[in-house]
């Protein structure tokens, strides 16, 4: 931390025009590539929460090619599935399978389509041809519980409800074990405390296939529309609350600077997010809300120092540019330390968090960078320009009154 205590004094406002031009030019270039005015044909990936459909994540033991999976789905009657391959761990092939909902599709149609996809995937399991037992890696929790309730290998006393309560915890443990290994390849991977009767029942009735279903979600078009509206409302309410706070907390020049910086950060993160091909989902929207909060928090720290310095005797007669420059430099060490701390966490999530956290962590990672940058090169220059062009009665008092 001592490294940042004696930073050189930098004339940030000298480069304000160049910084503003580069930032807004980059945002414009991103949105020209995205084509948001084309609606459904724009280069924007929306998750199934917003479009409706089936979202599955599956894993195969061994090397399975993406084209082979697409071919199996087509042969199984699933023609329009989107398949994306992920590299998670050696010896395992992980895929994301997405099928958009058709107009008027209901829950019953979705269930039938999920079964169709699952059957097509099971057909790729080489062990199924030689062993016709059910696959432990893909067996549903409900079927396992029902089977043990009927056969009652532990000899549990009582009615069906009592037996269900006895077997459900063991099925949950088995489910967690197969999620951990994805898929299980040996019966030794079963929970160590699993009763011998249940272990014997599993080894007798189930084979260990090469397929594991990591995620299986279905969203109807009506629910997706509701989620979209609620998500947009959350964003608008958050932005509105932030803007109202800034307007009442600071003078007009500060308010305009804060609002412009906030809009800049959101547009920059949105543009880069789409440009790099990430997919929007409800958790991703939550990360954009975090971005908004961080961006404004960093800007307010700089603004607070500017206002604090404006009341000091040594700044009564100085130009607004010097006041802003000195204030930025005085808060620079704090800004660097705070930003780097958050940036390291976001970077670790992005690099080592796996595909599940990559889309979520990218807006936070970009937001920390743009939020720090915009506090210095967007919000502060806007305050300077506003004071020069439209200051009038709103100019800082030190400009017109000697101490």
Buried (B, 14 or more C-beta within 10 A) or exposed (E): EEEEEEEEEEEBBEBBEEBBEEBBEBBEEBBEEBEEEEEEEBEBBBBBBBBBBBBBBBBBBEEBEEEEBBEBBEEBEBEEBEBEEBEBEEEBBBBBBBBBBEEEBEEEBBEEBBEBBBEBBBBBBEBBEEBEBBBBBBBBEEEBBBBBBEEBBBEBEEEEEEBBEBBBEBBEBBBEBBBEBBBBBEEEBBBEEBEEBBBEBBBEBBBBBBBBBBEBBBBBBEBBEEBBEEBEEBBEEBBEEBBEBBBEBBBBBBBBBBBBBBBBBBBBBBBBBBBEEBBBBBEBBBBBBBBBBBBBEBBBBBBBBBBEBBEEEEBBEBBBBEBBBBBBBBBBBBBBEBBBEBBEBBBEBBEEBEEBBBBBBBBBBBBBBBBBBBBBBBBBBBBBBBBEEEBEEEBBEBBEEEE
